[in-house]
Amino acid sequence: MKFDIIGASAGVDVSINKISEKGGIETYELKAIYSEKQIPEQFKLAFRIPDVEIYSVWSPAVRFDRHLGPNWRKRTTPSRLASWMPLHALVSADGKNRMTVALSDAKTPVSLRSGVCEEDANVEWELNFFTEKVAPLKEYSTLVRIDTRDIAYYDSIYDVVAWWENECGYTPAYVPENAKLPMNSLWYSYHQQLNVDEIVAECALSKPLGMDTVIIDDGWQTDDNSRGYQFCGDWEVTPAKIPDMKQFIDRIHETGMKVMLWYSVPFVGKSTKAYARFSDMLLDETGNNKTFWAFDPRYKEVREYLIGVYSDALKNWGLDGLKLDFIDSFALKGKSLEYDARRDYQSLEDAIDRLMTDVTNALRAIDPEVLIEFRQSYVGPAIRKYGNMLRVADCPNDAICNRQDIVNLRLTSGKTAVHSDMLMWHKEDSVESAALQFAEVLYSVPQVSVKLATLPEDHKKMLRFYLSFWREHRDVLMEGKILAANPESACSIVCAEKDGKSVFTCYTDTVVDCRAYNEIVAVNCSRSKSLILKGAEGKSYKVVNCMGETLREGKLDTALCEVGVPLAAMIFIK
């Protein structure tokens, strides 16, 4: 491999040397040594490969549009401690790895980019370092891992995740059992208009349906219901909505549900006491019209304040966990780039790491089983050290987006609990269409966000069935290996497999290959009214609709057969 170092400033010696090569995986060490301690300027490592049998790009950050892209508009994977991860892959048309590139450093701001040169049909790669300003340093190093093995693209990704965990120091947090069980999240169903009695009643309905935790979202800290973050930062309960938080939590616990509470970690609004207290310890403006800013975690006082807020909430209110939001909104710009001797950290990424490490250590000291949720884009190997739940970014009523992001997270999150974005739908929608929202998120822990008391009876029956199905098969769905075909087409068919059992979800590809499994469940998420089964001759089958009602059953007598399976219905084969 021929590498070029581009853009390195005077006074820095940048080198890259191969340190290992084994079975199609090459590992290089990149080093930058500066003549004196300084804020490093951006530089790039560039190389080229022939565009041979390369069809698409896979990246956790290139989520929906996976075409190759030209070299003048390269496909880009940004990465820093609090956002995404340094992993970028090229994939063949038949789903094979053609080149997967990853860095051992998941903290420093970087980007991995690729694009096709139109003059010679080569793919040009760029690994850009220090894409955002960092603290002064004297030396920098990272490992560059390049995998060109002819294996399934998802296997190359799984191997990068194992490398991060086992060789790069990113040991994932312990995952409590309750992080792996369905939840009722109140954001879409209530937004900021919280009502204690209604929520307790919803929890009483949620538990028998199969949900174990409720997430109380934004709104508990303010009387204002116009969204925005002007009133974040003090984290005091507004009595107009919740007269007594401890009593509220106790009432929910009496229904059998656990309780998590939302916090926007960085944000501090102009209408808070915290803004007045920390006005000279903030990062530059975050909100529109200067209504809210972000705390600067490089100050010890800021970190201690936030740690105290979360610890006191867990102890005083009896919470079971926290939803810690917007970690990726910490950013250096403007005045916050200037030096301040009061800071005990000059590196923002190091300060975020220290803040989140200390927060999670403090919370786990109070409750070792504490639930801690993060969501895209703060989902990389560094974030997995703190959080035990990783959730898809907001995509209301968008089954395709939810599905794709769940697959992305499952491929990159190891045993950390991956959660869907909250499931919601219009109550006048057909029960089959509503069920599709659930059918497309089966490989995640489902979060539901509809008002159960107002759902039509058939929707309640569907939800009860799907939650029951998910719980019965969660060992395969959540612990099994995910095989996702045709990533460039939003994954046309996905399978979870474990111990000879499998669950397929068919989106546009309706051919289910049953030959490798003893027991199969296939869910029809396509608009086709049937599924084609390959290699299931001699097996018994049963088709149920989206409410669990049996439609037909019998025996499969040919090697290739077509069976009627309606939208969001399932066929069980064994």
DAWOZI-V320983 format. One record per backbone hydrogen bond with DSSP energy under -1.0 kcal/mol. CO is the residue of the C=O (numbers start at 1). NH is the residue of the N-H. Records with the same first field share a line. If there is no record, write none. Layout:
CO = NH ; NH
//
This chain:
4 = 46
6 = 44
9 = 12
11 = 35
13 = 33
15 = 31
17 = 29
20 = 27
22 = 25
24 = 148
25 = 22
26 = 146
27 = 19 ; 20
28 = 144
29 = 17
30 = 142
31 = 15
32 = 140
33 = 13
38 = 137
43 = 129
44 = 6
45 = 127
46 = 4
47 = 125
49 = 123
50 = 52
56 = 91
58 = 89
61 = 63
66 = 57
69 = 116
70 = 73
75 = 114
77 = 112
79 = 110
80 = 83
83 = 80
85 = 87
86 = 103
88 = 101
89 = 58
90 = 98 ; 99
91 = 55 ; 56
92 = 95
95 = 153
96 = 92
99 = 90
100 = 147
101 = 88
102 = 145
107 = 81
109 = 130 ; 131
110 = 79
111 = 128
112 = 77
113 = 126
114 = 75
115 = 124
116 = 71
117 = 121
121 = 51
122 = 117
123 = 49
124 = 115
125 = 47
126 = 113
127 = 45
128 = 111
129 = 43
137 = 38
138 = 34
140 = 32
142 = 30
143 = 104
144 = 28
145 = 102
146 = 26
147 = 100
149 = 151
151 = 97
152 = 156
153 = 157
154 = 158
155 = 159
156 = 160
157 = 161
158 = 162
159 = 163
160 = 164
161 = 165
162 = 166
163 = 167 ; 168
164 = 170
169 = 171
176 = 179
177 = 180
178 = 181
182 = 212
183 = 448
184 = 215
186 = 190 ; 191
187 = 191
190 = 193
192 = 194
195 = 199
196 = 200
197 = 201
198 = 202
199 = 203
200 = 204
201 = 205
202 = 206
203 = 207
206 = 210 ; 211
212 = 258
213 = 184
214 = 260
215 = 186
216 = 262
219 = 222
220 = 238
229 = 232
230 = 271
232 = 269
238 = 241 ; 242
244 = 248
245 = 249
246 = 250
247 = 251
248 = 252
249 = 253
250 = 254
252 = 255 ; 257
253 = 256
258 = 214
259 = 320
260 = 216
261 = 323
263 = 325
266 = 295
268 = 293
269 = 272
272 = 276
273 = 277
274 = 278
278 = 281
281 = 296
287 = 290
288 = 291
291 = 270
292 = 286 ; 287
293 = 268
294 = 283
296 = 299
298 = 344 ; 345
299 = 303
300 = 304
301 = 305
302 = 306
303 = 307
304 = 308
305 = 309
306 = 310
307 = 311
308 = 312
309 = 313
310 = 314
311 = 315
312 = 316
313 = 317
320 = 371
321 = 261
322 = 373
323 = 263
325 = 265
326 = 329
327 = 330
333 = 336
334 = 337
335 = 338
340 = 343
347 = 351
348 = 352
349 = 353
350 = 354
351 = 355
352 = 356
353 = 357
354 = 358
355 = 359
356 = 360
357 = 361
358 = 362
359 = 363
360 = 364
361 = 365
362 = 366
363 = 367
367 = 370
371 = 322
372 = 388 ; 389
373 = 324
374 = 391
375 = 378
377 = 84 ; 379
380 = 384
382 = 385
383 = 386 ; 387
384 = 173
388 = 417
389 = 374
390 = 419
391 = 376
395 = 398
398 = 402
399 = 403
400 = 404
401 = 405
402 = 406
403 = 407
404 = 408
405 = 409
406 = 410
407 = 411
408 = 412
409 = 413
413 = 416
417 = 390
418 = 445
419 = 392
423 = 449
426 = 429
430 = 434
431 = 435
432 = 436
434 = 437
435 = 439
436 = 440
438 = 441
441 = 444
445 = 420
446 = 183
447 = 423
448 = 185
451 = 454
452 = 455
456 = 460
457 = 461
458 = 462
459 = 463
460 = 464
461 = 465
462 = 466
463 = 467
464 = 468
465 = 469
466 = 470
467 = 471
468 = 472
469 = 473
473 = 477
474 = 478
475 = 479
476 = 480
481 = 497
483 = 495
486 = 489 ; 491
487 = 490
492 = 507 ; 508 ; 509
493 = 485
494 = 505
495 = 483
496 = 503
497 = 481
498 = 501
500 = 518 ; 519
501 = 498
502 = 521
503 = 496
504 = 523
505 = 494
506 = 525
510 = 532
512 = 534
514 = 517
519 = 502
520 = 573
521 = 504
522 = 571
523 = 506
524 = 568
529 = 565
531 = 563
532 = 512
533 = 561
534 = 514
536 = 539
539 = 556
540 = 574
541 = 554
542 = 572
543 = 551 ; 552
544 = 570
545 = 548
549 = 545
552 = 543
554 = 541
556 = 538
559 = 535
561 = 533
563 = 531
566 = 569
569 = 524
570 = 544
571 = 522
572 = 542
573 = 520
//
